Amino acid sequence: LRLILRILKANKGGTTEASISGLSAEAVKVYASNVAYYVAQKGTGSVELSLSVLDMTEALASELLGRKENEDGIMLVGESTTPPYAGI
């Protein structure tokens, strides 16, 4: 696990929109004597973040996407490209 930390400075880009979904757990009916006895709802659902960023640097985008730069400065992607785990 690798942590990527970047601090965006004023007037140097930033988040324009963020939407988080899937925080509610899916309700599951618990049956007893062939009748719905109660509804169990625990944990979270499939949490997803949609993030729109204005003026993200190419270097940060490449790091988040797992691109590798060769000795000539060319960004490489292929079957071995693996993006890092990243947290918001």
C-alpha positions in Angstrom: 0.0 0.0 0.0 1.5 3.3 -1.1 0.1 6.7 0.0 0.1 9.5 -2.5 -0.3 12.9 -0.9 -0.7 16.1 -2.8 -1.8 19.5 -1.6 -3.4 21.7 -4.2 -2.6 25.4 -3.8 -5.0 28.3 -4.3 -5.5 29.1 -8.0 -3.6 25.9 -9.0 -6.6 23.6 -9.7 -8.8 21.7 -7.4 -12.1 19.7 -7.0 -15.0 21.0 -9.0 -17.6 18.3 -8.1 -17.7 15.3 -5.8 -20.4 12.7 -5.4 -20.4 9.8 -2.9 -22.8 6.9 -3.2 -23.4 3.5 -1.7 -23.0 4.5 1.9 -26.2 2.7 2.9 -26.1 -1.0 3.4 -28.5 -3.1 1.3 -31.5 -4.1 3.4 -31.9 -7.9 3.9 -35.1 -9.4 5.1 -34.6 -12.0 7.9 -37.3 -14.7 7.8 -38.7 -16.7 10.7 -41.6 -19.3 10.3 -41.7 -18.4 6.6 -42.6 -14.8 7.4 -40.4 -11.7 7.1 -39.5 -11.1 10.8 -37.2 -8.1 10.6 -35.0 -6.2 8.2 -31.2 -6.4 8.8 -29.1 -3.5 7.5 -25.5 -3.4 8.6 -22.3 -1.9 7.3 -22.1 -0.1 4.0 -23.0 -0.9 0.4 -20.6 -0.6 -2.5 -19.1 2.8 -1.8 -18.2 4.8 -4.8 -16.7 8.3 -5.3 -17.0 10.3 -8.5 -14.6 13.2 -8.5 -14.2 16.0 -11.0 -10.9 17.9 -10.9 -9.9 21.0 -12.7 -6.3 21.4 -13.9 -4.9 18.1 -12.5 -1.2 18.0 -13.3 0.0 15.4 -15.8 2.5 14.1 -13.2 -0.2 13.5 -10.6 -2.6 11.9 -13.2 0.3 9.6 -14.3 1.1 8.6 -10.7 -2.6 7.9 -9.9 -3.0 5.8 -13.1 0.2 3.8 -12.5 2.0 5.1 -15.6 5.8 4.7 -15.7 8.2 7.1 -17.4 11.1 5.7 -19.4 14.6 7.4 -19.7 13.4 9.4 -22.7 10.5 11.0 -20.7 7.8 8.9 -22.4 5.0 7.6 -20.3 4.4 3.9 -20.7 1.3 1.9 -20.1 0.6 -1.8 -20.8 -0.4 -5.1 -19.4 2.0 -4.6 -16.4 0.6 -1.1 -15.5 -0.8 -1.3 -12.0 -2.3 1.9 -10.4 -1.5 2.3 -6.7 -4.1 2.1 -3.9 -5.1 5.7 -3.2 -7.3 7.3 -0.6 -9.2 10.5 -0.7 
